[in-house]
Amino acid sequence: MQKDGFFERFDEIIRTPKRFLLACHVNPDGDAIGSMLAMSFFLKQKGHQVKMACANAFPDFLAWMPGASDILIYEKDGAECDTAIAEAECIIMLDFNSLSRSGILHNEIGKTRCPRVLVDHHRDPELDHVTCYYSETCVSSASEIVAEIILHYGMENLTEPVATSLLVGIMTDTGCFSHSIYHSRTFELSGILMACSMPYPFIHQQIYDSFTENRLRLLGYAINNKMEVLDDYAVAIISLSKKELERFNHQVGDTEGVVNFPLSIEKIKMSVLITERQDQIRLSFRSKGNFSVHELANKHFKGGGHINAAGGSTTGISMKTTIKRLKAILTEYEELRYDE
C-alpha cells in the first residue's frame, strides 16, 4: 500500500472515536518510545482513547519525556496490558516489522481481530493481518514517518509534547544525526519539530548528558579493556559478559551507543557490541559507507535492521563461541579486510 492508500484507510480508522492500543518493539529505544508517545498525543487530540504498551522497560534517560509514565510495561503491568489489548478497537504497531519483535506482547496481539496499522522503517515487513501500513526504509526512523503522518493532518497537531517526542526519536535513531540520514527531509522535519518542541539544549542534555557514574565507568571499561581491533579486518569488537555488566550495576540503556565509538577510528568499517543476557547473546552492528550490516545480521544471526545499523542474537552457545563464530564469518566479506 502506497502513501496515498495509507491515508485513505487511516482516515476511515480515525474518523470515529475508538479505543487504540499502541505497541512498540521489545527492548524499546528512543525511536520506539518517541513515535509511540507522539502518536498517542495525536490520537488523543482527535478524541480517541489510547493505551501504550511495550514488553519490557525502556532506558531511564527517556523517562522525562512527556507521557512516558503512562506507558504500560508488560513485565510489571501484565494484566493491565492484556486488558488494553483485548479491549482495543485498533492496534498501531510502531517501529517494528514483525509481530514477533513485540516480545511477550506478540501472543496477546496475535489473538485480536481488530484492525492493525503498521508504521515502520525496517526492511521486509510482515503484512499478514495488517489493515494498512506506512513502511518506508529510506527514512531515519519511525518517528520521521509519524511526523509525516501528523503533519498530513495539519501543523496545529504539532504540539510541544508531540514535537518533543518525535525529535527525540529522530535524534536517537540517527546517533544525534551522525548516520541513517538518507535525504534532506530529515533535517527539514527536525527543524520544524525543533521550532515546536521543548528547547533543544534541554532535550540534548536529557538524552546525552544524563549518564550515571556507573554507566560512564562501564563505557570507559568497554573501550579500554574490552575493545578488540582485528588486525586483518577493518572491524572492532567489544564484548561484555553478564558478570561484567553486573560489576557496573548495569541498567536498561547503559550500553546504548557504546557500539558507535569504535567507528570513530579511521580504519574501522564495522563495529560490533556483543553482550550476554539471561538466555541469549545479543549482537549490535554498526558500519560506515555501503557495507550492509543488515545483510550480515540477517544471514548469520537471525536479525536485521538497516544498512549501517542492525542487530542479531545467538542462543544456546557461549559468548566465546559467538565471538569465534563471528570472526569465522568475516572471511566471507572481502570488503571488510584491512588494506594499508
Contacts in CASP RR format, 6 or more apart in sequence:
PFRMAT RR
TARGET T0000
AUTHOR 0000-0000-0000
METHOD contacts of the structure
MODEL  1
MQKDGFFERFDEIIRTPKRFLLACHVNPDGDAIGSMLAMSFFLKQKGHQV
KMACANAFPDFLAWMPGASDILIYEKDGAECDTAIAEAECIIMLDFNSLS
RSGILHNEIGKTRCPRVLVDHHRDPELDHVTCYYSETCVSSASEIVAEII
LHYGMENLTEPVATSLLVGIMTDTGCFSHSIYHSRTFELSGILMACSMPY
PFIHQQIYDSFTENRLRLLGYAINNKMEVLDDYAVAIISLSKKELERFNH
QVGDTEGVVNFPLSIEKIKMSVLITERQDQIRLSFRSKGNFSVHELANKH
FKGGGHINAAGGSTTGISMKTTIKRLKAILTEYEELRYDE
1 9 0 8 1.000
1 132 0 8 1.000
1 133 0 8 1.000
3 134 0 8 1.000
5 132 0 8 1.000
6 132 0 8 1.000
6 133 0 8 1.000
6 134 0 8 1.000
7 152 0 8 1.000
9 131 0 8 1.000
9 132 0 8 1.000
10 117 0 8 1.000
10 132 0 8 1.000
10 149 0 8 1.000
13 90 0 8 1.000
13 115 0 8 1.000
13 117 0 8 1.000
13 131 0 8 1.000
13 132 0 8 1.000
14 43 0 8 1.000
14 46 0 8 1.000
14 48 0 8 1.000
17 47 0 8 1.000
17 48 0 8 1.000
17 49 0 8 1.000
18 48 0 8 1.000
18 49 0 8 1.000
18 89 0 8 1.000
18 90 0 8 1.000
19 48 0 8 1.000
19 49 0 8 1.000
19 50 0 8 1.000
19 51 0 8 1.000
19 87 0 8 1.000
19 88 0 8 1.000
19 89 0 8 1.000
19 90 0 8 1.000
20 40 0 8 1.000
20 43 0 8 1.000
20 48 0 8 1.000
20 49 0 8 1.000
20 50 0 8 1.000
20 51 0 8 1.000
20 88 0 8 1.000
20 89 0 8 1.000
20 90 0 8 1.000
20 91 0 8 1.000
20 92 0 8 1.000
21 50 0 8 1.000
21 51 0 8 1.000
21 52 0 8 1.000
21 53 0 8 1.000
21 84 0 8 1.000
21 85 0 8 1.000
21 88 0 8 1.000
21 90 0 8 1.000
21 91 0 8 1.000
21 92 0 8 1.000
21 109 0 8 1.000
22 36 0 8 1.000
22 39 0 8 1.000
22 40 0 8 1.000
22 50 0 8 1.000
22 51 0 8 1.000
22 52 0 8 1.000
22 53 0 8 1.000
22 91 0 8 1.000
22 92 0 8 1.000
22 94 0 8 1.000
23 36 0 8 1.000
23 52 0 8 1.000
23 53 0 8 1.000
23 54 0 8 1.000
23 91 0 8 1.000
23 92 0 8 1.000
23 93 0 8 1.000
23 94 0 8 1.000
23 102 0 8 1.000
23 105 0 8 1.000
23 109 0 8 1.000
24 32 0 8 1.000
24 33 0 8 1.000
24 35 0 8 1.000
24 36 0 8 1.000
24 54 0 8 1.000
24 93 0 8 1.000
24 94 0 8 1.000
24 95 0 8 1.000
24 96 0 8 1.000
24 102 0 8 1.000
25 32 0 8 1.000
25 54 0 8 1.000
25 55 0 8 1.000
25 95 0 8 1.000
25 96 0 8 1.000
25 101 0 8 1.000
25 102 0 8 1.000
25 103 0 8 1.000
26 54 0 8 1.000
26 55 0 8 1.000
26 56 0 8 1.000
26 101 0 8 1.000
26 102 0 8 1.000
26 103 0 8 1.000
26 104 0 8 1.000
27 55 0 8 1.000
27 56 0 8 1.000
27 252 0 8 1.000
28 36 0 8 1.000
28 54 0 8 1.000
28 56 0 8 1.000
28 58 0 8 1.000
29 58 0 8 1.000
29 59 0 8 1.000
29 172 0 8 1.000
29 173 0 8 1.000
29 256 0 8 1.000
30 58 0 8 1.000
30 59 0 8 1.000
30 62 0 8 1.000
30 168 0 8 1.000
30 169 0 8 1.000
30 172 0 8 1.000
30 173 0 8 1.000
31 95 0 8 1.000
31 141 0 8 1.000
31 142 0 8 1.000
31 143 0 8 1.000
31 169 0 8 1.000
31 170 0 8 1.000
31 172 0 8 1.000
31 173 0 8 1.000
32 54 0 8 1.000
32 58 0 8 1.000
32 94 0 8 1.000
32 95 0 8 1.000
32 96 0 8 1.000
32 142 0 8 1.000
33 54 0 8 1.000
33 58 0 8 1.000
33 62 0 8 1.000
33 65 0 8 1.000
33 68 0 8 1.000
33 71 0 8 1.000
33 165 0 8 1.000
33 168 0 8 1.000
33 169 0 8 1.000
34 62 0 8 1.000
34 65 0 8 1.000
34 143 0 8 1.000
34 165 0 8 1.000
34 166 0 8 1.000
34 168 0 8 1.000
34 169 0 8 1.000
35 94 0 8 1.000
35 95 0 8 1.000
35 119 0 8 1.000
35 141 0 8 1.000
35 142 0 8 1.000
35 143 0 8 1.000
35 145 0 8 1.000
35 146 0 8 1.000
35 165 0 8 1.000
35 166 0 8 1.000
35 169 0 8 1.000
36 52 0 8 1.000
36 54 0 8 1.000
36 71 0 8 1.000
36 94 0 8 1.000
36 95 0 8 1.000
37 52 0 8 1.000
37 65 0 8 1.000
37 66 0 8 1.000
37 67 0 8 1.000
37 68 0 8 1.000
37 71 0 8 1.000
37 161 0 8 1.000
37 165 0 8 1.000
38 143 0 8 1.000
38 146 0 8 1.000
38 147 0 8 1.000
38 150 0 8 1.000
38 161 0 8 1.000
38 162 0 8 1.000
38 165 0 8 1.000
38 166 0 8 1.000
39 92 0 8 1.000
39 94 0 8 1.000
39 119 0 8 1.000
39 146 0 8 1.000
39 149 0 8 1.000
39 150 0 8 1.000
40 50 0 8 1.000
40 52 0 8 1.000
40 67 0 8 1.000
40 70 0 8 1.000
41 66 0 8 1.000
41 159 0 8 1.000
41 161 0 8 1.000
41 162 0 8 1.000
41 165 0 8 1.000
42 146 0 8 1.000
42 149 0 8 1.000
42 150 0 8 1.000
42 153 0 8 1.000
42 157 0 8 1.000
42 162 0 8 1.000
43 50 0 8 1.000
44 50 0 8 1.000
45 157 0 8 1.000
45 159 0 8 1.000
51 72 0 8 1.000
51 84 0 8 1.000
51 88 0 8 1.000
52 70 0 8 1.000
52 71 0 8 1.000
52 72 0 8 1.000
53 71 0 8 1.000
53 72 0 8 1.000
53 73 0 8 1.000
53 74 0 8 1.000
53 77 0 8 1.000
53 81 0 8 1.000
53 84 0 8 1.000
53 85 0 8 1.000
53 105 0 8 1.000
54 71 0 8 1.000
54 72 0 8 1.000
54 73 0 8 1.000
54 74 0 8 1.000
54 102 0 8 1.000
54 105 0 8 1.000
55 73 0 8 1.000
55 74 0 8 1.000
55 75 0 8 1.000
55 102 0 8 1.000
55 103 0 8 1.000
55 104 0 8 1.000
55 105 0 8 1.000
56 73 0 8 1.000
56 74 0 8 1.000
56 75 0 8 1.000
56 104 0 8 1.000
56 252 0 8 1.000
57 73 0 8 1.000
57 75 0 8 1.000
57 252 0 8 1.000
58 68 0 8 1.000
58 71 0 8 1.000
58 73 0 8 1.000
58 252 0 8 1.000
59 251 0 8 1.000
59 252 0 8 1.000
59 253 0 8 1.000
59 254 0 8 1.000
59 256 0 8 1.000
60 251 0 8 1.000
60 252 0 8 1.000
60 253 0 8 1.000
61 206 0 8 1.000
61 207 0 8 1.000
61 210 0 8 1.000
61 253 0 8 1.000
61 256 0 8 1.000
62 68 0 8 1.000
62 168 0 8 1.000
62 207 0 8 1.000
63 69 0 8 1.000
64 206 0 8 1.000
65 164 0 8 1.000
65 165 0 8 1.000
65 168 0 8 1.000
66 160 0 8 1.000
66 161 0 8 1.000
66 164 0 8 1.000
66 165 0 8 1.000
67 161 0 8 1.000
72 78 0 8 1.000
72 80 0 8 1.000
72 81 0 8 1.000
72 84 0 8 1.000
74 81 0 8 1.000
74 104 0 8 1.000
74 105 0 8 1.000
75 104 0 8 1.000
81 105 0 8 1.000
81 108 0 8 1.000
82 108 0 8 1.000
85 91 0 8 1.000
85 105 0 8 1.000
85 108 0 8 1.000
85 109 0 8 1.000
85 111 0 8 1.000
85 112 0 8 1.000
86 108 0 8 1.000
86 111 0 8 1.000
86 112 0 8 1.000
88 112 0 8 1.000
88 114 0 8 1.000
89 114 0 8 1.000
89 115 0 8 1.000
90 114 0 8 1.000
90 115 0 8 1.000
90 116 0 8 1.000
90 117 0 8 1.000
91 109 0 8 1.000
91 112 0 8 1.000
91 114 0 8 1.000
91 115 0 8 1.000
91 116 0 8 1.000
91 117 0 8 1.000
92 116 0 8 1.000
92 117 0 8 1.000
92 118 0 8 1.000
92 119 0 8 1.000
93 99 0 8 1.000
93 102 0 8 1.000
93 109 0 8 1.000
93 116 0 8 1.000
93 117 0 8 1.000
93 118 0 8 1.000
93 119 0 8 1.000
93 120 0 8 1.000
94 119 0 8 1.000
94 120 0 8 1.000
94 142 0 8 1.000
94 146 0 8 1.000
95 119 0 8 1.000
95 120 0 8 1.000
95 121 0 8 1.000
95 122 0 8 1.000
95 141 0 8 1.000
95 142 0 8 1.000
96 102 0 8 1.000
96 120 0 8 1.000
96 122 0 8 1.000
97 118 0 8 1.000
97 120 0 8 1.000
97 122 0 8 1.000
97 123 0 8 1.000
97 124 0 8 1.000
97 125 0 8 1.000
97 126 0 8 1.000
97 135 0 8 1.000
98 125 0 8 1.000
98 126 0 8 1.000
99 106 0 8 1.000
99 109 0 8 1.000
99 110 0 8 1.000
99 126 0 8 1.000
100 106 0 8 1.000
102 109 0 8 1.000
109 116 0 8 1.000
110 129 0 8 1.000
115 131 0 8 1.000
115 132 0 8 1.000
116 129 0 8 1.000
116 130 0 8 1.000
116 131 0 8 1.000
117 130 0 8 1.000
117 131 0 8 1.000
117 132 0 8 1.000
117 133 0 8 1.000
118 125 0 8 1.000
118 127 0 8 1.000
118 130 0 8 1.000
118 132 0 8 1.000
118 133 0 8 1.000
118 134 0 8 1.000
118 135 0 8 1.000
119 133 0 8 1.000
119 134 0 8 1.000
119 135 0 8 1.000
119 142 0 8 1.000
119 145 0 8 1.000
119 146 0 8 1.000
119 149 0 8 1.000
120 133 0 8 1.000
120 134 0 8 1.000
120 135 0 8 1.000
120 142 0 8 1.000
120 145 0 8 1.000
121 135 0 8 1.000
121 136 0 8 1.000
121 137 0 8 1.000
121 139 0 8 1.000
121 140 0 8 1.000
121 141 0 8 1.000
121 142 0 8 1.000
121 144 0 8 1.000
121 145 0 8 1.000
121 306 0 8 1.000
122 135 0 8 1.000
122 137 0 8 1.000
122 304 0 8 1.000
122 305 0 8 1.000
122 306 0 8 1.000
123 137 0 8 1.000
123 294 0 8 1.000
123 304 0 8 1.000
123 305 0 8 1.000
123 306 0 8 1.000
125 133 0 8 1.000
125 135 0 8 1.000
127 133 0 8 1.000
134 145 0 8 1.000
134 148 0 8 1.000
134 149 0 8 1.000
136 145 0 8 1.000
137 306 0 8 1.000
138 182 0 8 1.000
138 183 0 8 1.000
139 145 0 8 1.000
139 182 0 8 1.000
139 185 0 8 1.000
139 186 0 8 1.000
140 170 0 8 1.000
140 173 0 8 1.000
140 174 0 8 1.000
140 180 0 8 1.000
140 181 0 8 1.000
140 182 0 8 1.000
140 186 0 8 1.000
141 169 0 8 1.000
141 170 0 8 1.000
141 173 0 8 1.000
141 174 0 8 1.000
141 180 0 8 1.000
142 169 0 8 1.000
142 173 0 8 1.000
143 165 0 8 1.000
143 166 0 8 1.000
143 167 0 8 1.000
143 168 0 8 1.000
143 169 0 8 1.000
143 170 0 8 1.000
143 173 0 8 1.000
144 166 0 8 1.000
144 170 0 8 1.000
144 185 0 8 1.000
144 186 0 8 1.000
144 189 0 8 1.000
146 166 0 8 1.000
147 166 0 8 1.000
147 170 0 8 1.000
147 189 0 8 1.000
147 192 0 8 1.000
147 193 0 8 1.000
148 189 0 8 1.000
150 157 0 8 1.000
150 158 0 8 1.000
150 162 0 8 1.000
150 166 0 8 1.000
151 157 0 8 1.000
151 158 0 8 1.000
151 192 0 8 1.000
158 192 0 8 1.000
158 193 0 8 1.000
158 196 0 8 1.000
159 196 0 8 1.000
160 196 0 8 1.000
160 197 0 8 1.000
160 198 0 8 1.000
162 196 0 8 1.000
163 192 0 8 1.000
163 193 0 8 1.000
163 194 0 8 1.000
163 195 0 8 1.000
163 196 0 8 1.000
163 197 0 8 1.000
164 193 0 8 1.000
164 197 0 8 1.000
164 198 0 8 1.000
164 203 0 8 1.000
166 189 0 8 1.000
166 193 0 8 1.000
166 197 0 8 1.000
167 190 0 8 1.000
167 193 0 8 1.000
167 194 0 8 1.000
167 197 0 8 1.000
167 200 0 8 1.000
167 203 0 8 1.000
168 203 0 8 1.000
168 207 0 8 1.000
170 186 0 8 1.000
170 189 0 8 1.000
170 190 0 8 1.000
170 193 0 8 1.000
171 177 0 8 1.000
171 190 0 8 1.000
171 203 0 8 1.000
171 204 0 8 1.000
171 207 0 8 1.000
172 207 0 8 1.000
173 180 0 8 1.000
174 180 0 8 1.000
174 181 0 8 1.000
174 186 0 8 1.000
175 257 0 8 1.000
175 260 0 8 1.000
176 204 0 8 1.000
176 207 0 8 1.000
176 208 0 8 1.000
177 186 0 8 1.000
177 187 0 8 1.000
177 190 0 8 1.000
178 260 0 8 1.000
179 286 0 8 1.000
179 308 0 8 1.000
179 309 0 8 1.000
180 306 0 8 1.000
180 308 0 8 1.000
180 309 0 8 1.000
181 187 0 8 1.000
194 200 0 8 1.000
197 203 0 8 1.000
211 219 0 8 1.000
212 251 0 8 1.000
212 254 0 8 1.000
214 248 0 8 1.000
214 249 0 8 1.000
214 250 0 8 1.000
214 251 0 8 1.000
214 254 0 8 1.000
215 248 0 8 1.000
215 251 0 8 1.000
215 253 0 8 1.000
215 254 0 8 1.000
217 248 0 8 1.000
218 240 0 8 1.000
218 245 0 8 1.000
218 248 0 8 1.000
218 250 0 8 1.000
218 254 0 8 1.000
218 255 0 8 1.000
218 258 0 8 1.000
219 258 0 8 1.000
219 261 0 8 1.000
221 244 0 8 1.000
221 248 0 8 1.000
222 238 0 8 1.000
222 240 0 8 1.000
222 255 0 8 1.000
222 258 0 8 1.000
222 273 0 8 1.000
223 238 0 8 1.000
223 261 0 8 1.000
223 262 0 8 1.000
226 238 0 8 1.000
226 239 0 8 1.000
226 240 0 8 1.000
226 244 0 8 1.000
227 236 0 8 1.000
227 237 0 8 1.000
227 238 0 8 1.000
227 262 0 8 1.000
228 236 0 8 1.000
228 237 0 8 1.000
228 238 0 8 1.000
228 239 0 8 1.000
229 235 0 8 1.000
229 236 0 8 1.000
229 262 0 8 1.000
229 265 0 8 1.000
229 268 0 8 1.000
230 236 0 8 1.000
230 237 0 8 1.000
230 327 0 8 1.000
230 330 0 8 1.000
230 338 0 8 1.000
231 338 0 8 1.000
232 337 0 8 1.000
232 338 0 8 1.000
233 330 0 8 1.000
233 336 0 8 1.000
233 337 0 8 1.000
233 338 0 8 1.000
234 267 0 8 1.000
234 268 0 8 1.000
234 269 0 8 1.000
234 270 0 8 1.000
234 336 0 8 1.000
234 337 0 8 1.000
234 338 0 8 1.000
235 268 0 8 1.000
235 269 0 8 1.000
235 270 0 8 1.000
235 271 0 8 1.000
235 272 0 8 1.000
235 330 0 8 1.000
235 336 0 8 1.000
236 262 0 8 1.000
236 265 0 8 1.000
236 268 0 8 1.000
236 270 0 8 1.000
236 271 0 8 1.000
236 272 0 8 1.000
237 271 0 8 1.000
237 272 0 8 1.000
237 274 0 8 1.000
237 323 0 8 1.000
237 326 0 8 1.000
238 258 0 8 1.000
238 259 0 8 1.000
238 262 0 8 1.000
238 271 0 8 1.000
238 272 0 8 1.000
238 273 0 8 1.000
238 274 0 8 1.000
239 273 0 8 1.000
239 274 0 8 1.000
239 275 0 8 1.000
239 319 0 8 1.000
239 323 0 8 1.000
240 255 0 8 1.000
240 273 0 8 1.000
240 274 0 8 1.000
240 275 0 8 1.000
240 276 0 8 1.000
241 276 0 8 1.000
241 319 0 8 1.000
242 276 0 8 1.000
242 277 0 8 1.000
242 278 0 8 1.000
245 254 0 8 1.000
245 255 0 8 1.000
245 275 0 8 1.000
245 276 0 8 1.000
248 254 0 8 1.000
255 273 0 8 1.000
255 275 0 8 1.000
255 284 0 8 1.000
258 273 0 8 1.000
259 271 0 8 1.000
259 272 0 8 1.000
259 273 0 8 1.000
259 284 0 8 1.000
259 285 0 8 1.000
259 286 0 8 1.000
260 271 0 8 1.000
260 286 0 8 1.000
261 271 0 8 1.000
262 268 0 8 1.000
262 271 0 8 1.000
263 271 0 8 1.000
263 286 0 8 1.000
263 287 0 8 1.000
263 288 0 8 1.000
267 338 0 8 1.000
268 288 0 8 1.000
269 287 0 8 1.000
269 288 0 8 1.000
269 289 0 8 1.000
269 291 0 8 1.000
269 335 0 8 1.000
269 336 0 8 1.000
270 285 0 8 1.000
270 286 0 8 1.000
270 287 0 8 1.000
270 288 0 8 1.000
270 291 0 8 1.000
270 293 0 8 1.000
270 336 0 8 1.000
271 285 0 8 1.000
271 286 0 8 1.000
271 287 0 8 1.000
272 283 0 8 1.000
272 284 0 8 1.000
272 285 0 8 1.000
272 286 0 8 1.000
272 326 0 8 1.000
273 283 0 8 1.000
273 284 0 8 1.000
274 281 0 8 1.000
274 282 0 8 1.000
274 283 0 8 1.000
274 284 0 8 1.000
274 319 0 8 1.000
274 322 0 8 1.000
274 323 0 8 1.000
274 326 0 8 1.000
275 281 0 8 1.000
275 282 0 8 1.000
275 284 0 8 1.000
276 282 0 8 1.000
276 319 0 8 1.000
279 315 0 8 1.000
280 313 0 8 1.000
280 314 0 8 1.000
280 315 0 8 1.000
280 316 0 8 1.000
281 313 0 8 1.000
281 314 0 8 1.000
281 315 0 8 1.000
281 317 0 8 1.000
281 318 0 8 1.000
281 319 0 8 1.000
281 322 0 8 1.000
282 311 0 8 1.000
282 312 0 8 1.000
282 313 0 8 1.000
283 297 0 8 1.000
283 301 0 8 1.000
283 311 0 8 1.000
283 312 0 8 1.000
283 313 0 8 1.000
283 314 0 8 1.000
283 322 0 8 1.000
283 326 0 8 1.000
284 310 0 8 1.000
284 311 0 8 1.000
284 312 0 8 1.000
285 293 0 8 1.000
285 296 0 8 1.000
285 297 0 8 1.000
285 309 0 8 1.000
285 310 0 8 1.000
285 311 0 8 1.000
285 312 0 8 1.000
286 293 0 8 1.000
286 308 0 8 1.000
286 309 0 8 1.000
287 293 0 8 1.000
287 307 0 8 1.000
287 308 0 8 1.000
287 309 0 8 1.000
288 308 0 8 1.000
289 307 0 8 1.000
289 308 0 8 1.000
290 307 0 8 1.000
291 307 0 8 1.000
291 308 0 8 1.000
291 333 0 8 1.000
291 335 0 8 1.000
291 336 0 8 1.000
292 307 0 8 1.000
292 308 0 8 1.000
293 304 0 8 1.000
293 305 0 8 1.000
293 306 0 8 1.000
293 307 0 8 1.000
293 308 0 8 1.000
293 309 0 8 1.000
293 310 0 8 1.000
293 311 0 8 1.000
294 304 0 8 1.000
294 305 0 8 1.000
294 306 0 8 1.000
294 307 0 8 1.000
294 310 0 8 1.000
296 310 0 8 1.000
296 329 0 8 1.000
296 333 0 8 1.000
297 303 0 8 1.000
297 304 0 8 1.000
297 305 0 8 1.000
297 310 0 8 1.000
297 311 0 8 1.000
297 312 0 8 1.000
298 304 0 8 1.000
298 305 0 8 1.000
298 310 0 8 1.000
300 325 0 8 1.000
300 326 0 8 1.000
300 329 0 8 1.000
301 311 0 8 1.000
301 312 0 8 1.000
301 313 0 8 1.000
301 314 0 8 1.000
302 312 0 8 1.000
302 313 0 8 1.000
303 310 0 8 1.000
303 311 0 8 1.000
303 312 0 8 1.000
303 313 0 8 1.000
304 310 0 8 1.000
304 311 0 8 1.000
304 312 0 8 1.000
305 311 0 8 1.000
314 321 0 8 1.000
314 322 0 8 1.000
314 325 0 8 1.000
317 325 0 8 1.000
330 336 0 8 1.000
END
